[in-house]
Amino acid sequence: MSDINTLSFEEAMRELEATVGKLETGEATLEESIKLYERGAALRAHCEARLREAEERVEKITLAASGQPTGTEPAEGL
């Protein structure tokens, strides 16, 4: 399994969907289910963090008086 922090949002979402699918089948052993759940929770947190970062970037897009985007401002804390 790859390091979650190196995954793009899309890669993490695909893996999370696959993980949930494996858990839903009920075919994994208890120990495997626990590991899948832990990995899924970490993937979910990673996806949420990536979404927050994207939202902050979108919020920081600056607009000209005409309403046209003129650039971006760095988000606080990034």
mmCIF file of the N, C-alpha and C atoms, coordinates in Angstrom:
data_MODEL
# 
_entry.id   MODEL 
# 
loop_
_atom_site.group_PDB 
_atom_site.id 
_atom_site.type_symbol 
_atom_site.label_atom_id 
_atom_site.label_alt_id 
_atom_site.label_comp_id 
_atom_site.label_asym_id 
_atom_site.label_entity_id 
_atom_site.label_seq_id 
_atom_site.pdbx_PDB_ins_code 
_atom_site.Cartn_x 
_atom_site.Cartn_y 
_atom_site.Cartn_z 
_atom_site.occupancy 
_atom_site.B_iso_or_equiv 
_atom_site.pdbx_formal_charge 
_atom_site.auth_seq_id 
_atom_site.auth_comp_id 
_atom_site.auth_asym_id 
_atom_site.auth_atom_id 
_atom_site.pdbx_PDB_model_num 
ATOM 1   N N  . MET A 1 1  ? 0.843   -1.186  0.000   1.00 0.00 ? 1  MET A N  1 
ATOM 2   C CA . MET A 1 1  ? 0.000   0.000   0.000   1.00 0.00 ? 1  MET A CA 1 
ATOM 3   C C  . MET A 1 1  ? 0.884   1.244   0.000   1.00 0.00 ? 1  MET A C  1 
ATOM 4   N N  . SER A 1 2  ? 0.460   2.236   -0.751  1.00 0.00 ? 2  SER A N  1 
ATOM 5   C CA . SER A 1 2  ? 1.240   3.458   -0.849  1.00 0.00 ? 2  SER A CA 1 
ATOM 6   C C  . SER A 1 2  ? 0.977   4.370   0.346   1.00 0.00 ? 2  SER A C  1 
ATOM 7   N N  . ASP A 1 3  ? 1.913   5.312   0.538   1.00 0.00 ? 3  ASP A N  1 
ATOM 8   C CA . ASP A 1 3  ? 1.776   6.301   1.605   1.00 0.00 ? 3  ASP A CA 1 
ATOM 9   C C  . ASP A 1 3  ? 0.602   7.207   1.260   1.00 0.00 ? 3  ASP A C  1 
ATOM 10  N N  . ILE A 1 4  ? -0.332  7.329   2.148   1.00 0.00 ? 4  ILE A N  1 
ATOM 11  C CA . ILE A 1 4  ? -1.539  8.106   1.895   1.00 0.00 ? 4  ILE A CA 1 
ATOM 12  C C  . ILE A 1 4  ? -1.208  9.559   1.572   1.00 0.00 ? 4  ILE A C  1 
ATOM 13  N N  . ASN A 1 5  ? -0.210  10.124  2.233   1.00 0.00 ? 5  ASN A N  1 
ATOM 14  C CA . ASN A 1 5  ? 0.118   11.528  2.025   1.00 0.00 ? 5  ASN A CA 1 
ATOM 15  C C  . ASN A 1 5  ? 0.603   11.833  0.622   1.00 0.00 ? 5  ASN A C  1 
ATOM 16  N N  . THR A 1 6  ? 1.017   10.816  -0.136  1.00 0.00 ? 6  THR A N  1 
ATOM 17  C CA . THR A 1 6  ? 1.493   11.049  -1.496  1.00 0.00 ? 6  THR A CA 1 
ATOM 18  C C  . THR A 1 6  ? 0.381   10.892  -2.530  1.00 0.00 ? 6  THR A C  1 
ATOM 19  N N  . LEU A 1 7  ? -0.801  10.465  -2.092  1.00 0.00 ? 7  LEU A N  1 
ATOM 20  C CA . LEU A 1 7  ? -1.909  10.240  -3.013  1.00 0.00 ? 7  LEU A CA 1 
ATOM 21  C C  . LEU A 1 7  ? -2.614  11.546  -3.366  1.00 0.00 ? 7  LEU A C  1 
ATOM 22  N N  . SER A 1 8  ? -3.028  11.655  -4.613  1.00 0.00 ? 8  SER A N  1 
ATOM 23  C CA . SER A 1 8  ? -3.880  12.778  -5.001  1.00 0.00 ? 8  SER A CA 1 
ATOM 24  C C  . SER A 1 8  ? -5.266  12.532  -4.410  1.00 0.00 ? 8  SER A C  1 
ATOM 25  N N  . PHE A 1 9  ? -6.093  13.544  -4.467  1.00 0.00 ? 9  PHE A N  1 
ATOM 26  C CA . PHE A 1 9  ? -7.460  13.391  -3.977  1.00 0.00 ? 9  PHE A CA 1 
ATOM 27  C C  . PHE A 1 9  ? -8.166  12.259  -4.715  1.00 0.00 ? 9  PHE A C  1 
ATOM 28  N N  . GLU A 1 10 ? -8.019  12.239  -6.038  1.00 0.00 ? 10 GLU A N  1 
ATOM 29  C CA . GLU A 1 10 ? -8.699  11.239  -6.853  1.00 0.00 ? 10 GLU A CA 1 
ATOM 30  C C  . GLU A 1 10 ? -8.200  9.828   -6.551  1.00 0.00 ? 10 GLU A C  1 
ATOM 31  N N  . GLU A 1 11 ? -6.901  9.664   -6.386  1.00 0.00 ? 11 GLU A N  1 
ATOM 32  C CA . GLU A 1 11 ? -6.348  8.348   -6.055  1.00 0.00 ? 11 GLU A CA 1 
ATOM 33  C C  . GLU A 1 11 ? -6.855  7.872   -4.700  1.00 0.00 ? 11 GLU A C  1 
ATOM 34  N N  . ALA A 1 12 ? -6.872  8.783   -3.731  1.00 0.00 ? 12 ALA A N  1 
ATOM 35  C CA . ALA A 1 12 ? -7.338  8.436   -2.390  1.00 0.00 ? 12 ALA A CA 1 
ATOM 36  C C  . ALA A 1 12 ? -8.813  8.066   -2.407  1.00 0.00 ? 12 ALA A C  1 
ATOM 37  N N  . MET A 1 13 ? -9.622  8.796   -3.188  1.00 0.00 ? 13 MET A N  1 
ATOM 38  C CA . MET A 1 13 ? -11.048 8.477   -3.273  1.00 0.00 ? 13 MET A CA 1 
ATOM 39  C C  . MET A 1 13 ? -11.272 7.103   -3.900  1.00 0.00 ? 13 MET A C  1 
ATOM 40  N N  . ARG A 1 14 ? -10.522 6.788   -4.944  1.00 0.00 ? 14 ARG A N  1 
ATOM 41  C CA . ARG A 1 14 ? -10.658 5.458   -5.577  1.00 0.00 ? 14 ARG A CA 1 
ATOM 42  C C  . ARG A 1 14 ? -10.308 4.354   -4.577  1.00 0.00 ? 14 ARG A C  1 
ATOM 43  N N  . GLU A 1 15 ? -9.214  4.558   -3.847  1.00 0.00 ? 15 GLU A N  1 
ATOM 44  C CA . GLU A 1 15 ? -8.824  3.540   -2.868  1.00 0.00 ? 15 GLU A CA 1 
ATOM 45  C C  . GLU A 1 15 ? -9.846  3.450   -1.740  1.00 0.00 ? 15 GLU A C  1 
ATOM 46  N N  . LEU A 1 16 ? -10.375 4.573   -1.314  1.00 0.00 ? 16 LEU A N  1 
ATOM 47  C CA . LEU A 1 16 ? -11.389 4.571   -0.257  1.00 0.00 ? 16 LEU A CA 1 
ATOM 48  C C  . LEU A 1 16 ? -12.637 3.819   -0.716  1.00 0.00 ? 16 LEU A C  1 
ATOM 49  N N  . GLU A 1 17 ? -13.068 4.064   -1.947  1.00 0.00 ? 17 GLU A N  1 
ATOM 50  C CA . GLU A 1 17 ? -14.229 3.348   -2.480  1.00 0.00 ? 17 GLU A CA 1 
ATOM 51  C C  . GLU A 1 17 ? -13.970 1.848   -2.544  1.00 0.00 ? 17 GLU A C  1 
ATOM 52  N N  . ALA A 1 18 ? -12.769 1.458   -2.951  1.00 0.00 ? 18 ALA A N  1 
ATOM 53  C CA . ALA A 1 18 ? -12.425 0.042   -3.018  1.00 0.00 ? 18 ALA A CA 1 
ATOM 54  C C  . ALA A 1 18 ? -12.395 -0.569  -1.608  1.00 0.00 ? 18 ALA A C  1 
ATOM 55  N N  . THR A 1 19 ? -11.885 0.186   -0.659  1.00 0.00 ? 19 THR A N  1 
ATOM 56  C CA . THR A 1 19 ? -11.801 -0.286  0.728   1.00 0.00 ? 19 THR A CA 1 
ATOM 57  C C  . THR A 1 19 ? -13.193 -0.498  1.300   1.00 0.00 ? 19 THR A C  1 
ATOM 58  N N  . VAL A 1 20 ? -14.076 0.456   1.075   1.00 0.00 ? 20 VAL A N  1 
ATOM 59  C CA . VAL A 1 20 ? -15.458 0.330   1.555   1.00 0.00 ? 20 VAL A CA 1 
ATOM 60  C C  . VAL A 1 20 ? -16.124 -0.883  0.909   1.00 0.00 ? 20 VAL A C  1 
ATOM 61  N N  . GLY A 1 21 ? -15.871 -1.081  -0.383  1.00 0.00 ? 21 GLY A N  1 
ATOM 62  C CA . GLY A 1 21 ? -16.430 -2.244  -1.072  1.00 0.00 ? 21 GLY A CA 1 
ATOM 63  C C  . GLY A 1 21 ? -15.983 -3.552  -0.445  1.00 0.00 ? 21 GLY A C  1 
ATOM 64  N N  . LYS A 1 22 ? -14.706 -3.636  -0.091  1.00 0.00 ? 22 LYS A N  1 
ATOM 65  C CA . LYS A 1 22 ? -14.192 -4.852  0.546   1.00 0.00 ? 22 LYS A CA 1 
ATOM 66  C C  . LYS A 1 22 ? -14.838 -5.074  1.904   1.00 0.00 ? 22 LYS A C  1 
ATOM 67  N N  . LEU A 1 23 ? -15.024 -3.992  2.652   1.00 0.00 ? 23 LEU A N  1 
ATOM 68  C CA . LEU A 1 23 ? -15.657 -4.126  3.966   1.00 0.00 ? 23 LEU A CA 1 
ATOM 69  C C  . LEU A 1 23 ? -17.119 -4.550  3.831   1.00 0.00 ? 23 LEU A C  1 
ATOM 70  N N  . GLU A 1 24 ? -17.789 -4.043  2.820   1.00 0.00 ? 24 GLU A N  1 
ATOM 71  C CA . GLU A 1 24 ? -19.214 -4.349  2.647   1.00 0.00 ? 24 GLU A CA 1 
ATOM 72  C C  . GLU A 1 24 ? -19.468 -5.795  2.257   1.00 0.00 ? 24 GLU A C  1 
ATOM 73  N N  . THR A 1 25 ? -18.498 -6.440  1.608   1.00 0.00 ? 25 THR A N  1 
ATOM 74  C CA . THR A 1 25 ? -18.712 -7.836  1.218   1.00 0.00 ? 25 THR A CA 1 
ATOM 75  C C  . THR A 1 25 ? -18.738 -8.756  2.419   1.00 0.00 ? 25 THR A C  1 
ATOM 76  N N  . GLY A 1 26 ? -18.065 -8.354  3.494   1.00 0.00 ? 26 GLY A N  1 
ATOM 77  C CA . GLY A 1 26 ? -18.031 -9.171  4.699   1.00 0.00 ? 26 GLY A CA 1 
ATOM 78  C C  . GLY A 1 26 ? -17.150 -10.404 4.577   1.00 0.00 ? 26 GLY A C  1 
ATOM 79  N N  . GLU A 1 27 ? -16.341 -10.468 3.532   1.00 0.00 ? 27 GLU A N  1 
ATOM 80  C CA . GLU A 1 27 ? -15.507 -11.648 3.314   1.00 0.00 ? 27 GLU A CA 1 
ATOM 81  C C  . GLU A 1 27 ? -14.154 -11.565 4.015   1.00 0.00 ? 27 GLU A C  1 
ATOM 82  N N  . ALA A 1 28 ? -13.779 -10.384 4.504   1.00 0.00 ? 28 ALA A N  1 
ATOM 83  C CA . ALA A 1 28 ? -12.489 -10.224 5.172   1.00 0.00 ? 28 ALA A CA 1 
ATOM 84  C C  . ALA A 1 28 ? -12.566 -10.793 6.588   1.00 0.00 ? 28 ALA A C  1 
ATOM 85  N N  . THR A 1 29 ? -11.418 -11.268 7.062   1.00 0.00 ? 29 THR A N  1 
ATOM 86  C CA . THR A 1 29 ? -11.360 -11.730 8.449   1.00 0.00 ? 29 THR A CA 1 
ATOM 87  C C  . THR A 1 29 ? -11.492 -10.517 9.364   1.00 0.00 ? 29 THR A C  1 
ATOM 88  N N  . LEU A 1 30 ? -11.675 -10.759 10.628  1.00 0.00 ? 30 LEU A N  1 
ATOM 89  C CA . LEU A 1 30 ? -11.798 -9.671  11.598  1.00 0.00 ? 30 LEU A CA 1 
ATOM 90  C C  . LEU A 1 30 ? -10.551 -8.788  11.565  1.00 0.00 ? 30 LEU A C  1 
ATOM 91  N N  . GLU A 1 31 ? -9.387  -9.408  11.573  1.00 0.00 ? 31 GLU A N  1 
ATOM 92  C CA . GLU A 1 31 ? -8.135  -8.644  11.565  1.00 0.00 ? 31 GLU A CA 1 
ATOM 93  C C  . GLU A 1 31 ? -8.000  -7.833  10.272  1.00 0.00 ? 31 GLU A C  1 
ATOM 94  N N  . GLU A 1 32 ? -8.334  -8.428  9.151   1.00 0.00 ? 32 GLU A N  1 
ATOM 95  C CA . GLU A 1 32 ? -8.286  -7.711  7.868   1.00 0.00 ? 32 GLU A CA 1 
ATOM 96  C C  . GLU A 1 32 ? -9.286  -6.559  7.861   1.00 0.00 ? 32 GLU A C  1 
ATOM 97  N N  . SER A 1 33 ? -10.458 -6.783  8.421   1.00 0.00 ? 33 SER A N  1 
ATOM 98  C CA . SER A 1 33 ? -11.481 -5.746  8.489   1.00 0.00 ? 33 SER A CA 1 
ATOM 99  C C  . SER A 1 33 ? -11.013 -4.558  9.316   1.00 0.00 ? 33 SER A C  1 
ATOM 100 N N  . ILE A 1 34 ? -10.346 -4.836  10.409  1.00 0.00 ? 34 ILE A N  1 
ATOM 101 C CA . ILE A 1 34 ? -9.825  -3.761  11.257  1.00 0.00 ? 34 ILE A CA 1 
ATOM 102 C C  . ILE A 1 34 ? -8.789  -2.942  10.495  1.00 0.00 ? 34 ILE A C  1 
ATOM 103 N N  . LYS A 1 35 ? -7.882  -3.619  9.797   1.00 0.00 ? 35 LYS A N  1 
ATOM 104 C CA . LYS A 1 35 ? -6.861  -2.915  9.014   1.00 0.00 ? 35 LYS A CA 1 
ATOM 105 C C  . LYS A 1 35 ? -7.500  -2.109  7.886   1.00 0.00 ? 35 LYS A C  1 
ATOM 106 N N  . LEU A 1 36 ? -8.495  -2.685  7.219   1.00 0.00 ? 36 LEU A N  1 
ATOM 107 C CA . LEU A 1 36 ? -9.196  -1.965  6.155   1.00 0.00 ? 36 LEU A CA 1 
ATOM 108 C C  . LEU A 1 36 ? -9.900  -0.725  6.715   1.00 0.00 ? 36 LEU A C  1 
ATOM 109 N N  . TYR A 1 37 ? -10.543 -0.877  7.872   1.00 0.00 ? 37 TYR A N  1 
ATOM 110 C CA . TYR A 1 37 ? -11.236 0.249   8.493   1.00 0.00 ? 37 TYR A CA 1 
ATOM 111 C C  . TYR A 1 37 ? -10.252 1.352   8.842   1.00 0.00 ? 37 TYR A C  1 
ATOM 112 N N  . GLU A 1 38 ? -9.108  0.980   9.424   1.00 0.00 ? 38 GLU A N  1 
ATOM 113 C CA . GLU A 1 38 ? -8.101  1.979   9.795   1.00 0.00 ? 38 GLU A CA 1 
ATOM 114 C C  . GLU A 1 38 ? -7.575  2.711   8.561   1.00 0.00 ? 38 GLU A C  1 
ATOM 115 N N  . ARG A 1 39 ? -7.302  1.967   7.502   1.00 0.00 ? 39 ARG A N  1 
ATOM 116 C CA . ARG A 1 39 ? -6.822  2.569   6.254   1.00 0.00 ? 39 ARG A CA 1 
ATOM 117 C C  . ARG A 1 39 ? -7.903  3.477   5.667   1.00 0.00 ? 39 ARG A C  1 
ATOM 118 N N  . GLY A 1 40 ? -9.143  3.016   5.697   1.00 0.00 ? 40 GLY A N  1 
ATOM 119 C CA . GLY A 1 40 ? -10.252 3.822   5.186   1.00 0.00 ? 40 GLY A CA 1 
ATOM 120 C C  . GLY A 1 40 ? -10.418 5.124   5.956   1.00 0.00 ? 40 GLY A C  1 
ATOM 121 N N  . ALA A 1 41 ? -10.280 5.058   7.275   1.00 0.00 ? 41 ALA A N  1 
ATOM 122 C CA . ALA A 1 41 ? -10.394 6.272   8.088   1.00 0.00 ? 41 ALA A CA 1 
ATOM 123 C C  . ALA A 1 41 ? -9.282  7.258   7.745   1.00 0.00 ? 41 ALA A C  1 
ATOM 124 N N  . ALA A 1 42 ? -8.072  6.753   7.529   1.00 0.00 ? 42 ALA A N  1 
ATOM 125 C CA . ALA A 1 42 ? -6.949  7.621   7.159   1.00 0.00 ? 42 ALA A CA 1 
ATOM 126 C C  . ALA A 1 42 ? -7.157  8.209   5.766   1.00 0.00 ? 42 ALA A C  1 
ATOM 127 N N  . LEU A 1 43 ? -7.674  7.414   4.844   1.00 0.00 ? 43 LEU A N  1 
ATOM 128 C CA . LEU A 1 43 ? -7.969  7.907   3.493   1.00 0.00 ? 43 LEU A CA 1 
ATOM 129 C C  . LEU A 1 43 ? -9.036  8.996   3.532   1.00 0.00 ? 43 LEU A C  1 
ATOM 130 N N  . ARG A 1 44 ? -10.068 8.795   4.332   1.00 0.00 ? 44 ARG A N  1 
ATOM 131 C CA . ARG A 1 44 ? -11.137 9.794   4.461   1.00 0.00 ? 44 ARG A CA 1 
ATOM 132 C C  . ARG A 1 44 ? -10.588 11.103  5.004   1.00 0.00 ? 44 ARG A C  1 
ATOM 133 N N  . ALA A 1 45 ? -9.747  11.021  6.027   1.00 0.00 ? 45 ALA A N  1 
ATOM 134 C CA . ALA A 1 45 ? -9.155  12.230  6.602   1.00 0.00 ? 45 ALA A CA 1 
ATOM 135 C C  . ALA A 1 45 ? -8.283  12.950  5.576   1.00 0.00 ? 45 ALA A C  1 
ATOM 136 N N  . HIS A 1 46 ? -7.538  12.186  4.789   1.00 0.00 ? 46 HIS A N  1 
ATOM 137 C CA . HIS A 1 46 ? -6.687  12.768  3.747   1.00 0.00 ? 46 HIS A CA 1 
ATOM 138 C C  . HIS A 1 46 ? -7.549  13.494  2.713   1.00 0.00 ? 46 HIS A C  1 
ATOM 139 N N  . CYS A 1 47 ? -8.630  12.863  2.283   1.00 0.00 ? 47 CYS A N  1 
ATOM 140 C CA . CYS A 1 47 ? -9.519  13.482  1.300   1.00 0.00 ? 47 CYS A CA 1 
ATOM 141 C C  . CYS A 1 47 ? -10.142 14.763  1.857   1.00 0.00 ? 47 CYS A C  1 
ATOM 142 N N  . GLU A 1 48 ? -10.569 14.735  3.098   1.00 0.00 ? 48 GLU A N  1 
ATOM 143 C CA . GLU A 1 48 ? -11.156 15.927  3.712   1.00 0.00 ? 48 GLU A CA 1 
ATOM 144 C C  . GLU A 1 48 ? -10.140 17.061  3.777   1.00 0.00 ? 48 GLU A C  1 
ATOM 145 N N  . ALA A 1 49 ? -8.891  16.744  4.117   1.00 0.00 ? 49 ALA A N  1 
ATOM 146 C CA . ALA A 1 49 ? -7.844  17.768  4.187   1.00 0.00 ? 49 ALA A CA 1 
ATOM 147 C C  . ALA A 1 49 ? -7.581  18.360  2.806   1.00 0.00 ? 49 ALA A C  1 
ATOM 148 N N  . ARG A 1 50 ? -7.522  17.508  1.790   1.00 0.00 ? 50 ARG A N  1 
ATOM 149 C CA . ARG A 1 50 ? -7.293  18.002  0.424   1.00 0.00 ? 50 ARG A CA 1 
ATOM 150 C C  . ARG A 1 50 ? -8.442  18.898  -0.034  1.00 0.00 ? 50 ARG A C  1 
ATOM 151 N N  . LEU A 1 51 ? -9.675  18.546  0.324   1.00 0.00 ? 51 LEU A N  1 
ATOM 152 C CA . LEU A 1 51 ? -10.824 19.381  -0.028  1.00 0.00 ? 51 LEU A CA 1 
ATOM 153 C C  . LEU A 1 51 ? -10.771 20.728  0.679   1.00 0.00 ? 51 LEU A C  1 
ATOM 154 N N  . ARG A 1 52 ? -10.412 20.737  1.959   1.00 0.00 ? 52 ARG A N  1 
ATOM 155 C CA . ARG A 1 52 ? -10.286 22.000  2.700   1.00 0.00 ? 52 ARG A CA 1 
ATOM 156 C C  . ARG A 1 52 ? -9.241  22.898  2.053   1.00 0.00 ? 52 ARG A C  1 
ATOM 157 N N  . GLU A 1 53 ? -8.104  22.308  1.668   1.00 0.00 ? 53 GLU A N  1 
ATOM 158 C CA . GLU A 1 53 ? -7.051  23.083  1.001   1.00 0.00 ? 53 GLU A CA 1 
ATOM 159 C C  . GLU A 1 53 ? -7.568  23.696  -0.296  1.00 0.00 ? 53 GLU A C  1 
ATOM 160 N N  . ALA A 1 54 ? -8.293  22.923  -1.070  1.00 0.00 ? 54 ALA A N  1 
ATOM 161 C CA . ALA A 1 54 ? -8.834  23.420  -2.335  1.00 0.00 ? 54 ALA A CA 1 
ATOM 162 C C  . ALA A 1 54 ? -9.846  24.534  -2.094  1.00 0.00 ? 54 ALA A C  1 
ATOM 163 N N  . GLU A 1 55 ? -10.703 24.367  -1.097  1.00 0.00 ? 55 GLU A N  1 
ATOM 164 C CA . GLU A 1 55 ? -11.689 25.399  -0.772  1.00 0.00 ? 55 GLU A CA 1 
ATOM 165 C C  . GLU A 1 55 ? -11.012 26.693  -0.366  1.00 0.00 ? 55 GLU A C  1 
ATOM 166 N N  . GLU A 1 56 ? -9.952  26.604  0.428   1.00 0.00 ? 56 GLU A N  1 
ATOM 167 C CA . GLU A 1 56 ? -9.219  27.800  0.848   1.00 0.00 ? 56 GLU A CA 1 
ATOM 168 C C  . GLU A 1 56 ? -8.601  28.499  -0.352  1.00 0.00 ? 56 GLU A C  1 
ATOM 169 N N  . ARG A 1 57 ? -8.063  27.738  -1.279  1.00 0.00 ? 57 ARG A N  1 
ATOM 170 C CA . ARG A 1 57 ? -7.471  28.332  -2.480  1.00 0.00 ? 57 ARG A CA 1 
ATOM 171 C C  . ARG A 1 57 ? -8.525  29.038  -3.315  1.00 0.00 ? 57 ARG A C  1 
ATOM 172 N N  . VAL A 1 58 ? -9.688  28.429  -3.467  1.00 0.00 ? 58 VAL A N  1 
ATOM 173 C CA . VAL A 1 58 ? -10.764 29.037  -4.240  1.00 0.00 ? 58 VAL A CA 1 
ATOM 174 C C  . VAL A 1 58 ? -11.235 30.321  -3.558  1.00 0.00 ? 58 VAL A C  1 
ATOM 175 N N  . GLU A 1 59 ? -11.352 30.292  -2.240  1.00 0.00 ? 59 GLU A N  1 
ATOM 176 C CA . GLU A 1 59 ? -11.792 31.473  -1.507  1.00 0.00 ? 59 GLU A CA 1 
ATOM 177 C C  . GLU A 1 59 ? -10.814 32.629  -1.653  1.00 0.00 ? 59 GLU A C  1 
ATOM 178 N N  . LYS A 1 60 ? -9.560  32.348  -1.921  1.00 0.00 ? 60 LYS A N  1 
ATOM 179 C CA . LYS A 1 60 ? -8.540  33.379  -1.999  1.00 0.00 ? 60 LYS A CA 1 
ATOM 180 C C  . LYS A 1 60 ? -8.343  33.938  -3.406  1.00 0.00 ? 60 LYS A C  1 
ATOM 181 N N  . ILE A 1 61 ? -9.128  33.485  -4.375  1.00 0.00 ? 61 ILE A N  1 
ATOM 182 C CA . ILE A 1 61 ? -9.020  34.038  -5.720  1.00 0.00 ? 61 ILE A CA 1 
ATOM 183 C C  . ILE A 1 61 ? -9.476  35.492  -5.658  1.00 0.00 ? 61 ILE A C  1 
ATOM 184 N N  . THR A 1 62 ? -8.636  36.393  -6.142  1.00 0.00 ? 62 THR A N  1 
ATOM 185 C CA . THR A 1 62 ? -8.967  37.809  -6.107  1.00 0.00 ? 62 THR A CA 1 
ATOM 186 C C  . THR A 1 62 ? -9.688  38.214  -7.383  1.00 0.00 ? 62 THR A C  1 
ATOM 187 N N  . LEU A 1 63 ? -10.576 39.167  -7.253  1.00 0.00 ? 63 LEU A N  1 
ATOM 188 C CA . LEU A 1 63 ? -11.355 39.631  -8.385  1.00 0.00 ? 63 LEU A CA 1 
ATOM 189 C C  . LEU A 1 63 ? -11.069 41.107  -8.652  1.00 0.00 ? 63 LEU A C  1 
ATOM 190 N N  . ALA A 1 64 ? -11.058 41.468  -9.925  1.00 0.00 ? 64 ALA A N  1 
ATOM 191 C CA . ALA A 1 64 ? -10.937 42.864  -10.320 1.00 0.00 ? 64 ALA A CA 1 
ATOM 192 C C  . ALA A 1 64 ? -12.296 43.533  -10.134 1.00 0.00 ? 64 ALA A C  1 
ATOM 193 N N  . ALA A 1 65 ? -12.348 44.844  -10.265 1.00 0.00 ? 65 ALA A N  1 
ATOM 194 C CA . ALA A 1 65 ? -13.601 45.584  -10.136 1.00 0.00 ? 65 ALA A CA 1 
ATOM 195 C C  . ALA A 1 65 ? -14.643 45.076  -11.129 1.00 0.00 ? 65 ALA A C  1 
ATOM 196 N N  . SER A 1 66 ? -14.192 44.571  -12.277 1.00 0.00 ? 66 SER A N  1 
ATOM 197 C CA . SER A 1 66 ? -15.112 44.041  -13.295 1.00 0.00 ? 66 SER A CA 1 
ATOM 198 C C  . SER A 1 66 ? -15.655 42.668  -12.930 1.00 0.00 ? 66 SER A C  1 
ATOM 199 N N  . GLY A 1 67 ? -15.108 42.064  -11.878 1.00 0.00 ? 67 GLY A N  1 
ATOM 200 C CA . GLY A 1 67 ? -15.526 40.728  -11.477 1.00 0.00 ? 67 GLY A CA 1 
ATOM 201 C C  . GLY A 1 67 ? -14.695 39.622  -12.083 1.00 0.00 ? 67 GLY A C  1 
ATOM 202 N N  . GLN A 1 68 ? -13.724 39.971  -12.894 1.00 0.00 ? 68 GLN A N  1 
ATOM 203 C CA . GLN A 1 68 ? -12.842 38.982  -13.514 1.00 0.00 ? 68 GLN A CA 1 
ATOM 204 C C  . GLN A 1 68 ? -11.746 38.574  -12.533 1.00 0.00 ? 68 GLN A C  1 
ATOM 205 N N  . PRO A 1 69 ? -11.393 37.290  -12.485 1.00 0.00 ? 69 PRO A N  1 
ATOM 206 C CA . PRO A 1 69 ? -10.302 36.858  -11.609 1.00 0.00 ? 69 PRO A CA 1 
ATOM 207 C C  . PRO A 1 69 ? -8.990  37.529  -12.021 1.00 0.00 ? 69 PRO A C  1 
ATOM 208 N N  . THR A 1 70 ? -8.243  38.009  -11.038 1.00 0.00 ? 70 THR A N  1 
ATOM 209 C CA . THR A 1 70 ? -6.964  38.668  -11.311 1.00 0.00 ? 70 THR A CA 1 
ATOM 210 C C  . THR A 1 70 ? -5.783  37.913  -10.739 1.00 0.00 ? 70 THR A C  1 
ATOM 211 N N  . GLY A 1 71 ? -6.019  36.955  -9.931  1.00 0.00 ? 71 GLY A N  1 
ATOM 212 C CA . GLY A 1 71 ? -4.930  36.206  -9.321  1.00 0.00 ? 71 GLY A CA 1 
ATOM 213 C C  . GLY A 1 71 ? -5.404  35.552  -8.038  1.00 0.00 ? 71 GLY A C  1 
ATOM 214 N N  . THR A 1 72 ? -4.466  35.176  -7.229  1.00 0.00 ? 72 THR A N  1 
ATOM 215 C CA . THR A 1 72 ? -4.803  34.560  -5.950  1.00 0.00 ? 72 THR A CA 1 
ATOM 216 C C  . THR A 1 72 ? -3.997  35.202  -4.844  1.00 0.00 ? 72 THR A C  1 
ATOM 217 N N  . GLU A 1 73 ? -4.490  35.037  -3.623  1.00 0.00 ? 73 GLU A N  1 
ATOM 218 C CA . GLU A 1 73 ? -3.772  35.457  -2.426  1.00 0.00 ? 73 GLU A CA 1 
ATOM 219 C C  . GLU A 1 73 ? -3.463  34.204  -1.631  1.00 0.00 ? 73 GLU A C  1 
ATOM 220 N N  . PRO A 1 74 ? -2.319  34.161  -0.964  1.00 0.00 ? 74 PRO A N  1 
ATOM 221 C CA . PRO A 1 74 ? -2.039  32.955  -0.153  1.00 0.00 ? 74 PRO A CA 1 
ATOM 222 C C  . PRO A 1 74 ? -3.034  32.865  1.002   1.00 0.00 ? 74 PRO A C  1 
ATOM 223 N N  . ALA A 1 75 ? -3.506  31.664  1.243   1.00 0.00 ? 75 ALA A N  1 
ATOM 224 C CA . ALA A 1 75 ? -4.416  31.417  2.366   1.00 0.00 ? 75 ALA A CA 1 
ATOM 225 C C  . ALA A 1 75 ? -3.616  31.411  3.652   1.00 0.00 ? 75 ALA A C  1 
ATOM 226 N N  . GLU A 1 76 ? -4.211  31.914  4.712   1.00 0.00 ? 76 GLU A N  1 
ATOM 227 C CA . GLU A 1 76 ? -3.540  31.915  6.004   1.00 0.00 ? 76 GLU A CA 1 
ATOM 228 C C  . GLU A 1 76 ? -3.239  30.495  6.439   1.00 0.00 ? 76 GLU A C  1 
ATOM 229 N N  . GLY A 1 77 ? -2.066  30.283  6.999   1.00 0.00 ? 77 GLY A N  1 
ATOM 230 C CA . GLY A 1 77 ? -1.713  28.975  7.528   1.00 0.00 ? 77 GLY A CA 1 
ATOM 231 C C  . GLY A 1 77 ? -1.188  27.998  6.496   1.00 0.00 ? 77 GLY A C  1 
ATOM 232 N N  . LEU A 1 78 ? -1.085  28.409  5.235   1.00 0.00 ? 78 LEU A N  1 
ATOM 233 C CA . LEU A 1 78 ? -0.573  27.490  4.216   1.00 0.00 ? 78 LEU A CA 1 
ATOM 234 C C  . LEU A 1 78 ? 0.849   27.823  3.890   1.00 0.00 ? 78 LEU A C  1 
# 
